[in-house]
Every structure is written in C-alpha cells, then in structure tokens.
Amino acid sequence: MIIEKKYSGITVPVVTPVLADETVDEQGYRRFIQYMLDNGIHGIFSCGTLGETMALTQAERDRAIRIAADACKGKAKVFAGVMDTSTKRVIENIKRIADCGCDAAVITPVFYDRHTSQGEIIRLFEDVAKETNIDLIAYNIPSFVIEKIEPATVMELAKIDAVKGYKDSAANFNDTVKVCNALSDDPEFSVLNGTPLQYIPSALLGSDGCVPSMASMFPKLFVEAYEATKRGDVQELRKFNKLICLAGSIYGAAKNGTAAVKYAVSTLGFFNERIIRPQDGISAEERAKIDKQIAICLETFKAEGLESIV
C-alpha cells in the first residue's frame, strides 16, 4: 500500500529569475510559480542548486524564499534552501526566513571544508534541530558539496524528530535502494529522488516523489508520472520513464545545466533567461540545440497522447 506522506509528489527545484542588477525578478518569479501551481505540482524548492542559491546575495536569497512562500500560500509545500558552510550559518539562514511560511529547510553537508567523518553531518542536523522549529530535509548532492551522505547516515538522520525527509541527488542507485529499503515504510520520513532518470525505478522501490529540474518546463509530465507510480501500471511507468529521460536531454544540451533550464523556461514567456555572473550563459549553438530538443519533446508527448501536459 502506498503511504501518502507529508512530503511527497513532485517538488520543483525552481530557477530564480533575476533582473539586470541580479536582484530577484519578483513579477516573473510569481508568474512562474503560478504556472507550476496551475499544473498541479505538490511542492516548490526555492533557492536550491538550480535556483543559484549561492550566487544570490544573502538578502536576495531570503527574498526569493519569502516570495515563493507567499506565492504558494498553502497551495503547495515550500522547501527553502538554507545550505551553508557551517552549523551557525545554517541556523542563521533559517532564523531569517522562519516567519515567512515555508514548510521545510533543505540542508546539505557543509561545504568549503575538510570533511573527516559522517559524524559531522549528523551533528549538523542535531544542532540545527535544537535551535530551530522548522522541518528539515537532508540534501545529498556530493557533486557540489564533495561530501556524500551515506545510507547509514540517512538512517541516523531519520531518527532526529525534525528531519522529515531526504533528497537524493547523488545518482548512486545502489545507495538509493538501501535507503528505500530501510525508510520507505516510515510514515514520518520522505525519500525524494533528485535524479530524475532514476525516479521511476526508485518509485517502484517506495520513494515518495521526485525533485526534477525539467519539471520547471514540463510540470504536468512529472505530475502525471507521479500519479502513474501510485497506480503501479508497469507498462505506463516504462512510457513515463522514457519521456522523463527525453525531457532531461534539454538539461544536458548546454555546458551549464542551469542556463539550459533557464533558457528553456524563458521560452514560456515568464522571465528573461539571464544567468548570474560569472557563470557561462548559453551559446547560439546551444540555444538552437535546446529549441530543437523542446520541439522533439512536444512532438513525442503529443504522439503518446499526452497533449494535456504542455
């Protein structure tokens, strides 16, 4: 039996649109979030990796989170990216946005540090839980923070009352299997896959949802894929797996995945494709490649009888 948990379904790691001075484009951000809500998504992850959280100034990061919380107003869960380089900095990040109405704070292992043990990660969450009242989500993304959260560590974090979930972006399916086997039946703890290519297989093992970058472009595709996981139709899930992989080709169409997603979503007319300096934007060649991939996706979705997802 599938357990509907507090944090489940499709949580979109939204890009952060910015103006020429690199402040948050509030109007564009609100239109973009409304598009997500209109298409049935279950959560918004503001200021995650795709949201350029560490490229924003602290004030603009806080502002983006506040805008997202206000835009959702209970219509979807709001995850706030508060990751940082020390325990105290993470606690301060949470306290600055604690009154804004977001549902959970997302924390990676600290970065720009010399890691020596998994115990550091456990202490981080224990200490944050003592100083704040918000739900905590552990975010495993070693490609950005170097240190990986081992499956055994996830199991220890799940024992901390405030830690309500785990976002798995490590792309190590053996570890995903171990976490799902251990925790998918825990009604108080959510396992969310952050590697969309592994979402459908992980859902069959009991993961509670996905945090997919390309849901920014095709939210309803992922919402319908989630509904299919609840029905458990294997043939249907195989179809959605192929479509999700196809959508992911847009992310890989430029050397900067964030720039690729920002450009793709900008074609919907919500905001400018601007990327925060000094990152590379996309070239004319990459732009043409993304345009082509978007067209292929739309044609394929239509051929599969899924015109309603775009």
C-alpha positions in Angstrom: 0.0 0.0 0.0 1.3 3.5 -0.9 1.6 5.8 2.0 0.8 9.5 1.3 3.3 11.3 3.4 3.6 14.9 4.4 6.3 15.5 1.7 5.5 13.5 -1.4 4.8 14.0 -5.1 6.6 16.4 -7.4 8.6 19.2 -5.8 10.0 21.5 -8.5 13.5 22.9 -7.9 12.7 26.3 -9.5 15.2 28.5 -11.2 15.5 32.1 -9.8 14.8 34.7 -12.4 16.9 37.9 -12.0 16.9 41.4 -13.3 19.9 43.1 -14.9 21.2 44.1 -11.4 20.8 40.4 -10.3 18.0 41.1 -7.9 15.1 38.7 -8.0 12.6 39.4 -10.8 9.6 39.1 -8.4 6.9 39.6 -11.1 8.5 36.9 -13.3 9.0 34.6 -10.3 5.4 34.8 -9.2 4.1 34.1 -12.7 6.4 31.1 -13.0 5.3 29.7 -9.6 1.7 30.2 -10.5 2.3 28.2 -13.7 3.7 25.3 -11.5 0.6 25.5 -9.2 -1.8 25.6 -12.2 -0.2 22.4 -13.4 -0.7 20.5 -10.1 2.8 20.3 -8.6 3.0 19.4 -4.9 5.9 21.5 -3.8 8.4 24.3 -4.7 12.1 24.1 -3.8 13.2 27.7 -3.7 16.9 28.5 -3.7 18.3 25.1 -4.4 21.2 24.3 -6.7 19.2 25.1 -9.8 18.0 28.3 -8.1 21.6 29.6 -7.9 21.3 29.8 -4.2 25.0 30.5 -3.5 25.2 33.0 -6.4 22.5 35.2 -5.0 23.3 37.7 -2.3 22.0 36.7 1.2 19.3 39.3 1.0 18.1 38.2 -2.4 18.2 34.5 -1.3 16.0 35.3 1.6 13.7 37.4 -0.6 13.3 34.7 -3.1 12.3 32.2 -0.4 9.8 34.7 1.0 8.3 35.4 -2.4 7.9 31.6 -3.1 6.2 31.1 0.3 3.8 34.0 -0.3 3.0 32.8 -3.8 2.2 29.3 -2.7 0.2 30.2 0.5 -0.6 26.6 1.3 -1.3 25.5 -2.2 2.0 23.6 -2.3 4.8 22.8 0.1 7.7 25.2 0.1 11.2 24.0 0.6 13.8 26.7 1.4 17.4 26.1 0.5 19.5 27.2 3.6 22.7 25.2 2.9 25.9 26.9 4.0 29.5 26.5 5.2 28.9 26.0 9.0 26.3 25.0 11.5 25.8 28.6 12.8 25.4 30.0 9.3 22.7 27.4 8.5 20.9 28.2 11.7 21.1 32.0 11.0 19.8 31.3 7.4 16.7 29.5 8.9 16.0 32.1 11.5 15.9 34.9 8.9 13.1 33.2 7.0 11.4 31.4 9.8 8.3 33.6 9.8 7.7 33.5 6.1 5.6 30.4 6.0 7.8 27.9 4.2 7.4 24.3 5.2 10.9 22.8 5.4 14.5 23.9 5.3 16.8 21.9 3.0 20.3 21.4 4.2 23.4 19.8 2.5 26.5 18.8 4.4 28.5 21.9 4.9 30.9 22.8 2.1 34.3 24.5 1.5 35.5 22.4 4.4 37.8 19.4 5.0 35.4 16.6 5.9 36.7 13.8 8.1 33.6 11.8 9.1 29.9 11.2 8.6 29.5 12.2 12.2 29.9 15.8 11.1 26.7 15.5 9.1 24.8 14.0 12.0 26.0 16.8 14.3 24.9 19.4 11.8 21.3 18.2 11.8 21.2 17.5 15.6 22.4 21.1 16.3 20.1 22.8 13.8 17.2 20.8 15.2 17.9 22.1 18.7 17.9 25.7 17.5 15.0 25.9 15.1 11.5 24.5 14.9 11.1 24.0 11.1 11.1 20.6 9.4 14.5 19.7 7.9 15.2 17.9 4.7 18.7 16.3 4.1 20.0 17.0 0.7 22.6 14.6 -0.7 24.5 16.2 -3.7 28.2 15.3 -3.5 28.9 16.7 -6.9 28.5 20.2 -5.4 29.5 19.8 -1.8 32.0 17.0 -2.1 30.9 15.0 1.0 28.3 12.3 0.3 25.6 11.3 2.8 26.0 7.6 3.2 22.9 5.4 3.5 23.7 4.5 7.1 23.9 8.2 7.9 20.5 8.9 6.3 19.1 6.2 8.6 20.6 8.0 11.6 19.2 11.3 10.5 15.8 9.8 10.2 15.9 9.2 14.0 16.0 13.0 14.6 12.5 14.2 15.1 12.9 17.4 13.0 14.4 15.6 10.0 11.4 14.7 7.8 13.0 13.7 4.5 15.9 13.1 2.2 16.5 14.5 -1.2 18.8 12.1 -3.1 20.8 13.7 -5.9 23.8 11.6 -5.6 22.9 9.4 -8.6 24.1 6.3 -6.9 21.3 3.8 -7.4 22.8 1.1 -5.1 22.6 3.7 -2.2 19.1 4.7 -3.3 18.0 1.0 -3.0 19.4 0.8 0.5 17.6 4.0 1.7 14.3 3.0 0.1 14.5 -0.5 1.7 15.2 1.0 5.1 12.9 4.0 5.1 10.1 3.9 2.5 7.7 2.4 5.0 8.3 5.0 7.6 5.2 7.3 7.6 7.1 10.2 9.1 10.1 10.2 6.7 10.0 11.0 3.0 12.5 9.8 0.4 12.6 12.1 -2.6 14.6 11.3 -5.7 16.6 14.2 -7.1 18.0 12.3 -10.1 15.0 12.3 -12.5 16.5 9.5 -14.6 16.2 7.2 -11.6 12.8 8.4 -10.4 10.6 5.7 -11.9 12.9 2.8 -10.7 13.1 4.4 -7.2 9.3 4.9 -7.1 8.9 1.2 -7.6 11.1 0.7 -4.5 9.0 3.1 -2.5 10.4 6.6 -2.9 7.8 9.2 -2.2 8.4 11.6 -5.1 10.8 13.4 -7.2 12.6 16.8 -7.3 13.2 17.1 -11.1 14.9 20.1 -12.8 12.8 19.8 -16.0 9.6 20.0 -14.1 10.2 23.7 -14.5 9.5 23.3 -18.2 7.0 20.3 -18.1 5.4 20.2 -14.7 2.4 18.2 -15.8 4.6 15.5 -17.3 6.1 14.8 -13.9 2.8 15.2 -12.0 1.2 12.6 -14.3 4.2 10.3 -13.9 3.8 10.6 -10.1 0.1 9.6 -10.4 1.2 6.7 -12.6 3.5 5.5 -9.8 0.6 5.4 -7.4 -1.4 3.2 -9.9 1.6 0.9 -10.3 1.0 0.1 -14.0 4.4 -1.1 -15.2 3.8 -0.5 -18.9 2.6 3.0 -18.1 5.7 3.6 -15.9 8.0 2.4 -18.7 6.4 5.0 -21.0 6.9 7.8 -18.5 10.4 6.7 -17.8 11.3 7.2 -21.5 9.5 10.6 -21.6 11.3 11.8 -18.5 14.7 10.8 -20.0 13.8 12.7 -23.1 12.9 15.8 -21.2 16.2 15.5 -19.4 18.0 15.9 -22.7 17.3 19.6 -22.5 19.3 19.9 -19.3 22.3 18.4 -21.0 22.0 20.5 -24.1 24.4 23.2 -22.8 27.5 23.0 -20.7 25.7 24.9 -17.9 22.6 22.9 -17.0 21.1 25.8 -15.0 21.5 28.1 -18.0 19.9 25.5 -20.2 16.8 25.2 -17.9 16.6 29.0 -17.6 16.6 29.5 -21.3 14.1 26.6 -21.9 11.6 28.1 -19.3 12.2 31.6 -20.7 10.6 30.4 -23.9 7.3 30.2 -22.0 7.4 34.0 -21.5 7.6 34.3 -17.7 11.1 35.9 -17.4 14.4 36.6 -19.0 17.0 33.7 -19.4 19.7 35.8 -17.5 22.2 33.7 -15.5 24.0 35.1 -12.5 27.6 36.2 -13.2 30.3 34.9 -13.6 28.6 31.7 -14.9 28.5 30.9 -18.6 25.2 31.5 -20.4 24.3 29.5 -23.4 25.8 30.0 -26.9 23.8 30.4 -30.1 24.6 26.8 -30.9 23.3 25.6 -27.6 20.2 27.7 -27.9 19.4 26.1 -31.3 20.0 22.7 -29.8 17.7 23.4 -26.9 15.0 24.7 -29.2 15.3 21.5 -31.2 15.0 19.3 -28.1 12.0 21.2 -26.9 10.3 20.6 -30.3 11.1 16.9 -30.1 9.7 16.6 -26.6 6.5 18.3 -27.6 6.1 16.2 -30.7 6.8 13.0 -28.7 4.4 13.9 -25.9 1.7 14.5 -28.5 2.4 11.2 -30.2 2.0 9.5 -26.9 -1.5 11.1 -26.5 -0.3 13.5 -23.8 -1.2 16.8 -25.4 -2.5 18.0 -22.0 0.9 18.0 -20.4 2.2 21.1 -22.3 
